[in-house]
Amino acid sequence: MTDLLLRGGVVITMDPDRRVIADGAVAIRDGRIAAVGPTREVEAAHGGAAQVIEARGRAILPGLIDGHAHAGHGLVKTLGNNDSEAWSEACRIIYTLASPPSFWRAEAKLAAFERLRFGVTTGVSLLGGGDSVQRVDEPVFCDAHCEAVREVGIRAIVALGPTRPPFPRPYVGSDGVERPVTFERQLETIEACIANWHGRDGIMISTLMPVYREARHDPAKVREIERQGRLVRDAGRKRATLFHQDGHRSGSIEMAERMFGLLGPDAFLSHCTDLTDADIDTLVRTGASVVHNPSAIAAVRGYCPVPKMLEAGVGVMIGSDATAPDRSGDMFRHMFQCIRYHQRAYRDETMIPPGKALEMVTIDAARGLGLGHEIGSLEAGKLADVITVDLSAPHMVPANMPVARVVYFANGHDVKDVVVGGRVLLRDGSAPHLDATEIATEAWRETDAMLDRAKLRHLAVEDPGWGKVRR
């Protein structure tokens, strides 16, 4: 028997033929897609579904994929009034000294709920941020994050890696006691999190290493980076995890492979601005993928050469780099930002058509994360991650050219229904298994307590910049 039928919508399949079916349906059984096609044909073969979503006036798409974001950031939004240096230092303090497990749980639930509401069914989250500051001193912090995401019900890839040297680094643990944490302790934590969560309840773990980009290295430092990188990569390879790095630019990709041997087809690298020809050649040769974050500050300070990489055959996905300091997890926003970013760079309005942008948050992203056989398109046999997008709102009418409508005009709040693995998590914009007020209240409570613990309340005093041309 068919468990769920979505019918009567404009199905944008993202399948190999990129079919767009004007009056289409998707049938789901046992958590997977049983059929995709014209409504009349699918209903004839899969009638009597236990549950039906009437999608007339809506687009039916595969769930969106966010290739790069940061856990923790959801509770430090806007701190520092766009002072990047102050904000990064705040992240260091908060993530190592002022964030108990309850902080990570509240933030994860808030961020996962935001993703769900915006139609993101799979998302990557680094367990921390700033300059490679990770919460990897005890497994309990990763546990708190993953348990909260599991309650929301979306898929997650949690990236864990050691902090940047020097070691040991001071952390205030779950018991409230400050103690020095060595690289070896961090590695043990990463290995424990892989054992606890990788492949469980829709959650995967990815290992991570900081990006090193110095022109010259002390030989002893090079040997230590090689040792740490080898140990982290070995920990991931034992369980076939992905490998991630955050913040590549201008020669660092070529160096990561030549000096440290870090790359491969299981690697995906974020930002990737001002790349050299050698960097792009390295990506092609190793099969590593790139996460383009067009709304991030790094994309202002440098240019991510997406068209050049795509023409060379490099897989590129889009990431939000969210949810802070000044951006959300709305992938519709980031798709449009991507398009304009490259049109402006090339002074050419034909760059990055809407179909390519949509590929970069669906099937291309799935392939870059090694999941193209399971998610990223609406095809029989794949996991049933499906969303609907309202085509009837004033900004979406007339709803001709549906791919362009969805990419150019939609926003996250136009998402009406979200299905993950055949389970309906959002119906007509409501998530009945979640209490939105409770999630927001807990986020407020944890943020307030964190500002006091970290002595950073002054960074939450707003300066909008009235009357100024620049801050």
C-alpha positions, -999 to +999 in steps of 0.1 A: +000+000+000+011+036-007+019+055+024+018+090+010+007+106-023+016+142-032-006+150-063-016+178-086+015+199-083+042+210-108+069+184-102+104+196-107+121+162-106+159+171-109+161+136-124+187+129-152+162+142-178+154+172-156+117+165-162+092+192-152+057+177-150+029+203-151+003+181-133+024+156-115+025+133-085+049+115-062+040+083-045+059+072-014+061+038+003+083+026+032+102+059+033+112+058-004+098+072-036+077+046-054+067+066-085+070+100-101+050+111-131+017+126-143-009+126-116-033+104-136-007+077-141+007+077-106-028+077-090-039+048-112-010+027-100-008+040-064-044+048-054-058+045-020-028+061-003-029+063+035-022+100+034-026+125+005-012+160+001-031+181-024-003+201-041-023+219-068-010+254-070+024+243-056+057+231-070+069+197-058+107+194-054+134+173-038+143+186-004+170+213-004+205+207+008+227+232+026+264+223+021+280+244+048+268+261+080+278+263+117+263+249+148+264+274+176+260+304+153+222+305+157+225+320+192+252+346+183+234+363+155+245+399+148+268+401+178+294+428+173+274+448+148+293+434+118+327+438+134+342+405+121+371+405+144+350+411+175+325+385+164+352+358+158+367+364+192+332+361+207+328+327+190+361+316+205+351+326+240+316+312+237+324+279+221+352+270+244+344+287+277+307+297+279+285+271+262+272+241+283+254+212+266+221+230+270+234+258+248+242+234+220+209+216+223+188+248+222+208+262+192+206+230+173+168+227+177+164+263+166+186+260+136+171+226+126+136+240+129+147+270+107+160+246+081+128+225+082+106+256+078+127+266+048+126+232+031+162+222+039+160+185+045+198+178+047+223+203+061+260+203+070+269+219+104+303+224+118+302+220+156+315+255+161+332+282+141+352+314+142+388+304+133+384+266+135+371+267+171+353+234+176+334+220+206+354+188+207+365+185+243+337+161+253+312+140+233+283+154+254+282+185+233+279+167+200+253+144+217+232+175+227+234+188+191+225+155+174+197+147+198+180+180+191+183+176+153+169+141+156+138+156+174+132+180+145+136+151+121+158+165+092+191+149+080+223+163+093+260+160+085+280+172+116+316+182+109+341+177+138+377+185+139+405+197+161+410+234+168+440+252+154+472+250+175+486+258+200+476+229+222+465+224+249+435+248+245+415+258+276+379+247+277+352+249+304+337+214+304+301+202+309+309+202+347+317+239+346+354+233+353+381+249+331+409+225+320+435+223+292+425+201+263+451+184+241+449+174+205+448+138+216+418+145+238+400+162+209+407+133+186+393+109+212+361+130+213+358+130+175+362+092+174+336+088+201+311+110+182+317+090+150+310+058+170+279+073+187+262+090+157+276+082+123+248+066+102+223+068+130+188+084+128+196+104+096+228+118+111+263+115+096+296+127+110+323+143+088+358+148+100+375+182+096+409+199+097+417+236+099+429+252+067+466+261+067+477+288+042+510+302+054+535+306+026+564+292+047+563+266+074+587+256+101+596+219+093+585+208+128+552+225+124+547+208+090+554+174+105+529+181+133+502+192+109+508+161+088+506+139+118+473+155+130+458+154+095+467+117+091+451+108+124+420+127+117+416+113+082+423+078+095+396+082+122+371+091+095+381+066+069+376+037+094+339+045+093+337+060+057+329+095+069+332+126+047+360+151+052+355+189+053+376+220+055+363+256+060+379+287+044+401+278+015+415+305-006+444+315-029+467+285-030+456+267+001+439+238-018+470+229-037+490+232-005+466+210+015+472+181-010+508+187-018+520+192+018+495+172+038+477+148+015+443+157+028+421+157-003+401+130-022+366+124-036+353+122+000+364+158+006+343+190+003+358+224+008+341+257+017+345+293+005+373+286-020+380+323-030+406+337-053+418+302-063+448+297-084+449+275-115+469+250-094+441+249-068+415+241-095+437+215-111+441+199-076+403+198-073+399+181-107+427+156-100+415+146-065+378+147-071+371+170-042+340+191-042+335+228-034+308+246-013+302+281-026+289+305+001+278+335-019+263+354+010+293+350+033+318+378+042+345+356+025+327+361-008+330+399-003+367+398+005+375+374-024+359+359-054+348+322-057+354+312-093+323+290-097+319+293-135+356+284-140+354+254-116+321+241-132+337+243-167+367+223-154+343+196-141+345+204-104+314+196-084+300+228-067+272+231-042+258+261-023+261+266+014+244+292+036+274+296+060+245+304+084+230+313+106+252+341+117+265+367+118+241+383+093+224+355+072+197+329+075+194+293+063+170+303+035+186+285+005+163+304-019+180+336-008+214+320-013+205+307-048+196+342-059+227+357-043+248+331-062+233+341-095+237+378-090+272+374-076+286+358-107+265+380-131+281+410-115+316+395-116+313+387-153+291+417-162+270+391-179+233+385-171+235+350-187+257+336-160+244+308-137+208+302-150+181+293-125+183+256-134+220+254-125+214+273-092+187+248-083+210+219-092+235+233-068+211+229-038+197+196-048+214+169-071+248+186-073+250+190-036+239+154-030+267+142-053+292+164-036+283+149-003+284+113-016+246+110-014+236+113-050+223+077-051+199+085-022+188+121-023+188+152-044+162+143-070+127+128-072+133+093-087+118+059-078+139+041-053+155+072-037+148+083-001+115+103+000+128+138+009+102+160-008+090+196-004+062+217-018+065+255-026+035+277-029+031+291-065-001+311-057+012+340-036+013+374-052+050+374-058+048+340-075+020+347-099+017+341-128+032+307-121+045+300-156+082+291-160+081+273-126+119+267-122+125+304-126+096+312-103+110+290-076+146+302-079+141+339-086+109+347-065+104+322-038+116+325-002+118+300+026+084+310+039+068+298+006+076+262+016+043+245+026+051+208+031+083+190+040+087+152+039+118+135+051+122+098+046+085+095+039+076+112+072+055+144+069+073+170+092+057+202+079+021+203+066+007+236+053+035+254+070+030+238+104+051+213+123+028+196+147+055+176+164+073+208+174+064+237+198+077+268+180+072+290+211+091+266+233+120+264+208+123+302+206+119+306+244+147+281+251+169+298+225+163+332+242+171+317+276+203+301+266+215+332+247+208+354+277+227+331+300+256+328+275+260+366+273+264+368+310+288+338+313+310+351+285+307+387+297+298+397+261+265+415+267+281+447+253+283+431+219+245+427+218+239+465+220+228+475+185+244+502+164+224+503+131+248+528+116+222+555+111+234+582+087+267+565+080+280+554+046+302+528+062+307+515+098 
